[in-house]
Amino acid sequence: MFYAEAPGGPDHQCTAAVVHSPRGNLLITAAHCVYQGDFRTDLAFVPGYHDGRMPYGVWVPTRIDVDPSWTADRDPDHDVAFIQVRRPGADKANIESTTSAERIRFNPPPSALTRLIGYPYDEEHPISCQNSTKPFSPTQLSLICPGFPAGTSGSPLLTDIDPTTGRGTITGVLGGHDEGGDDTTSYTPYFTNAVARLYHRATTP
């Protein structure tokens, strides 16, 4: 996910993923990637980006949903955002039919083999790590995945990955405690019913 008004010009500062929705136009990322005192207005999503290439084009937000608990006081338990997108010049295009999408699961098992995939701000391709999540608190999960620096906030945590398609089920996003963690440990808000309600709101016209 790029910020068009980043210092020095457009740069990818966070990561997002396409998540299944009825209208096929939805992304998921961390709330701190899209709301920092106000909603960012310079976001662009470039799925499949690598080495300067944009195989699926550029998509821009039409609506962003975050929990009021995040906008009020940056509650780390609600560091999740859903973004509806469109492709400029091709308004009938559907991102899910273009790229496919990950499933999403709420109230997942707190300990599960999980793959984390994200884009470091200084790299031109994604990195990944696989390990088991563990409860960090009643509302946060942790994952030992060294080497996930700035730019990987909002990265999806995927379980039940299909070896044929590579698609899986999102059970978290890199964020929450310490806005995602440090160079050794990553965190995600636990996807409770509150996140399910946010998803429902984001997929309701």
FENLIN-V940976 format. One record per backbone hydrogen bond with DSSP energy under -0.5 kcal/mol. CO is the residue of the C=O (numbers start at 1). NH is the residue of the N-H. Records with the same first field share a line. If there is no record, write none. Layout:
# FENLIN-V940976
CO = NH / NH
This chain:
# FENLIN-V940976
1 = 13 / 14
2 = 4 / 44
3 = 6 / 11
6 = 9
11 = 3 / 13
13 = 151
17 = 28
18 = 102
19 = 26
21 = 24
24 = 96
25 = 85
26 = 19
27 = 83
28 = 17
29 = 81
30 = 33
31 = 34 / 35
34 = 40
38 = 36
42 = 4
44 = 2
45 = 59
46 = 49
47 = 56
50 = 53
53 = 50
54 = 57
59 = 45
60 = 86
63 = 84
65 = 82
67 = 70 / 71
68 = 72
69 = 73 / 75
70 = 74
75 = 78
76 = 79
78 = 80
80 = 67
81 = 29
82 = 65
83 = 27
84 = 62 / 63
86 = 60 / 88
87 = 90
90 = 93
94 = 98
95 = 99
96 = 100
102 = 20
103 = 170
110 = 112
112 = 133
114 = 131
115 = 158
116 = 129
117 = 156
118 = 120 / 127
120 = 123
124 = 51
127 = 118
129 = 116
131 = 114
134 = 142
137 = 136 / 140
139 = 190
140 = 136 / 137
141 = 188
142 = 134
143 = 145 / 186
147 = 149
149 = 152
150 = 121
151 = 119
152 = 155
153 = 15
155 = 174
156 = 117 / 158
157 = 171 / 172
158 = 115
159 = 169
161 = 163
162 = 166
167 = 162
168 = 103
169 = 159
170 = 105
171 = 191
172 = 157
173 = 175
174 = 154
175 = 177
176 = 179
177 = 180
178 = 181
180 = 187
183 = 147
184 = 145
185 = 182
186 = 143
187 = 175
188 = 141
190 = 192
191 = 107
192 = 195 / 196
193 = 197
194 = 198
195 = 199
196 = 200
197 = 201
198 = 202
199 = 203
201 = 204
203 = 205
